[in-house]
Amino acid sequence: MKNPFLAASGTFAFGEEYSSFISLNDLGGLIVKGLTLKPCRGNYPPRIIETPAGMLNSIGLENPGLEVFITQYLPQLRRYSTGVIVNISGETQEEYIVLARELSRAGGITALELNLSCPNVLKGGMLFGTSADTIKELVGKIRDSCELPLIVKLTPNVTDMVELAQAAENGGADILSLINTLRGMVIDVERRRPFLGNITGGLSGPAIRPVAVRAVYEVCSSVNIPVIGMGGIMNLHDSLQFFMAGARAVAVGTANFVQPDIIPWLISELREFLHNEGFHSVDEIVGLALKYRGGDVC
């Protein structure tokens, strides 16, 4: 990666949609929207609503499917020097395996991000990502059928993320990404019914950042593979919290809707911060907060 800033899956479509705002070559990496084996129409509308300090979405993994991605979108993405990471999701273990195998053969893809954490689908997604045993088994099977680096995206909608992170590592994951959205709900008081067509959705944005930073801190303290941190990053200060919690890279999501050119801006801001603070690279600030374990009150 040229820099530690990625565009998060589900917030950057397939990249071209943002090319009029920024140069995609500036990104550290581009994680495309969630891809399934067959085309998916997604959930019934309404599918998105703004919330205090955040956004609730229930897109439901709408995408054109594997074949269309490989034949129409991937050739366009190969024109850029930025690493392309494909986020994949399946209703069955076999669908994950087929996706991983075919994408591994396609060429022009840097890594796969296994979506084991989407809260907005009835099958697959988070259903695979809440059991440590299931995660280890699934990651292991995909590892056996795919040579690309595997990133496992974890859900915060569980009791213990560390257990799941360790299971992914033991299964053969190369990298972890966290957190995905928190499950939430908005009620339309005037109509006396849930606002979203799918009733619940995934909460993202600044409202979830403290939860995300805590999760990254705990997972980075417990695994030996790199972590990509995400969840409510809106400025450099937010990014620095994730780096100091142990993340080696960060993914920017909801902020892309507010400020489409935010990632190049963050790259420039980080460069200036490191220079002003006397650091030679971002590696020098990664995990600084892990050294502090707290002290006694008395």
N, C-alpha and C positions, 0 to 999 in steps of 0.2 A: 504494500500500500504506500502511495505517495505521501499520505497524511492520515491521521487517525479519525477522520470524519466520514461517516457513511450516510447515505439516504436510506431511511428505514422502510422496510416492506409495507406496502399498503398505503403509503403516503406519497409515493413518487411515480406511481403507475409503472410504465416500462421505460421511463427516462426521457423519451422524445418529447413528452408533454411539457417538460421543463426546459427544453433546449433553447427556447426563445428568451429565457430569463438568465440562464447561466451557461457556461461551458461545461459540459459533462466531464470533460477531461480534467477539470479541477478537483473532482470528488476523489476521496480516498477509496470509495467503493460505492456501488449502486446495487441495492437489494431490491429486485423487482417485486411487483405485487404477487400475492400468493397464487401459485399455479397448481391446478389439479389435472388429473389424467384426461378427463373429458371436460368439455365446456360447462361452465356453471353460471347460471343466471343470477345467483345471489338471492338475498332476502327481499320480501315485500317492502315497499316504501311505506312511510318515511324511514330512511336508513341512517340519518345523521341529525344531531341537534347539538347546539352549543350549550355548555353548562358553565357554572362558575369556575373559572380558572381551568377550563378544559373542554373536552368534546366527547360526546357519546356517539359511537358508530355501531351499526349493525349491517355492514355491507354484505357479509355472508360469502366472502371469497369469490365474488363475481370475476370471471376470467375466461379467455377464449379456449383454454385447454392446451395440452402439450403439443399437439401437431401444429396448430396455428402459431404457437410461440416459436417453435423451432424453424418454421418455414418463413414466417413474416416478421417477427420481432427480433429474433436473435441475429439475423444478418445485419440489421441496422445497428444493433448494439456492438457488433464486432468492429465497427468503424472507430470506436473510441478506445483510448488507452486506459480508461478506468476499468478496474476489475468488476466483472458482472457476477453477482451472487443471486442464485435463483432460490426463492422461498417455495417449498413444496408442501402439499398437504394431501392426505388421502383418507378415504372412508375405511380402508382396510390396510393391513400391513403390506399385502401384495401390491397395492396401488403405490405406496411409498417406494417399494423396491423397484417397480417398473419405471417410475418417474426418475429415480436416481440412476438407474442403469442407462436409460435412454439419453438423459442429459449429460451423463459422463461421456458418452460416445459422440455427442453433438459437436464438441469443440467450441472454444471461445468463452467458456464458463470458468470462473475462478474457483467457485465453491458452491456448495448447496447449504441452504438454511432449512432445517427440518422444523416445520411449524407443528409443534406438539402442544400449542397453547391458545389457539383461536377460540374465544368463548361464544362465537356467533354462528356456529354450525351445529346441526343435530347429530351428525355422525363424524367420527375422526377428530382431528384437531385436538382440543383440550382433553377429550376422552382418552387419548393415548398418553397424555402428559401429566396425569395426576397419580400414576402408580410407578414407583421406582422400578419394580420388576418388569413392567411393560416397557418402560423407557429403555432399560438396559437391553432387553430382548430385541426391540425394534431397531435401535441404533446398531446393535451387533449384526443383524441381518442386512441392514443397508450397507454397513461397512464392508461386508463380504462381497457385495455386488457393485461397489462403486469405488473408483480410485480418487475421486475429488475430495478435497477437505470437507469435513462435515461440521456444520455449525448447528447446535441444537438450541432452539428458542424455547425458553421455559415460561410457564405461567406463574403469576403471583397468587392465583386463586387456590392455594393449597396451604396446609398447615406448616410444612417444612420444605422450603426450596432447596436447602442444602442437601437433603437426602436425594432429591431428584437430580441435582447437579452432579453429585457423586455417581449416581447410577448412569447418567449419560456419559461421564468420563470413563467409567468402567466398561461401558458398552462399546467404546471406541470413538467417541466424539473428539474432534480436534479443538473445537472452540465452543463456548457457550454464549448465548445472547439473552439478555434479560434487562427489564421485564417486558412481557406483553401486557396488554390492557387489563384493567381490573373490571370485573363484571359489575354493571350498574343499571339503573332504571330511572326514567323520567315519566311522570304521570301528567297528562294533559288535563288540568283541572276543569277547564271549560267543557271538554267533551267527556270527562269522567272515565278515562281509559288510558292505558299506556300510550305514550307518544309514538314509540317505535313500532313498526309493523311486526318486528320479531319479539316485541315486548321488552327484552333486555338487550344490552349492547356492551361494548367495551369502552371503558373510560380511559382517556389519554390526556396529555397536557400537563401543565404545571401542578395541578392538584395531586398527581400521583408521584411527583418527583421524590419527596422524602421516603416513600415506600420503596421506590426503585433504588435509591442510593443505599438504603439499609440492606436491601437484598444483594446488591453487588458487593457491598462490604463483607457480608456474611459468606457469600459464595466464594469470593476471592480468598478468603481466609481458610477455605476448606478444600480447594481443588488445586491441581497442578497444571491446568491448561488455561489458555488466555480467555478473557471474558470481554464481550462487547456490551457496554452499558447503554441503557436507553430508558426514557420515561420522563417527559416534561422538560427536555432541554430547550431553552428559549434564548440563551445568551452564553457567553464564554464562562461566566461564573458558574452556571449550572454544569457545564462540561467539566470544569476543573474539579467539581465535587466527585464526579464519576471516576476521573483519572486518579484522584487521591484515594478513592475507595478501592482502587485496584484494577479498574478497567483499562485495557490497553488500547481500546478504540471506543468510540461512541457512535450511536446511530440517532439521527435527528428525524423526527416524525411529524407530529402535529404542527410544529413551527413552520414547516414548509408551506402550509396553507395560509399562514399569517404573513410570512416574509419569504417568498420563493427563492430569493438569492441568499438565504441565511447561511448556507454551508460555506461558500467562498468567504463570506464575511467572518465566520468563526475561524476559518483557517488563518486569515490575516490577523485576527485578534490574538490567537494563540501564539503566533510567531512573535508578535510584539510583546506579549506577556513574558514569554520565555527569555527574550533578549533583556527586557527591563529588570527581570528578577535574577539574572545571572545563570540561567539554565542553558545547557547546550542542546538538549533535546527533550521531548515530552517524556521519554523513558525515565528521566530523573525525578519526575513528580508522580509517576505511577505508584500507587500503594503507599504514599507517605502517611496517610491516615491510619493504615493498618498497624503502624508501629505504636499507636496510642491505644491502650487497652482500658483506659479509665482508671480512676483511683477511688480510694475509700472516702466517704464523707467525713468520718471522724477518725 
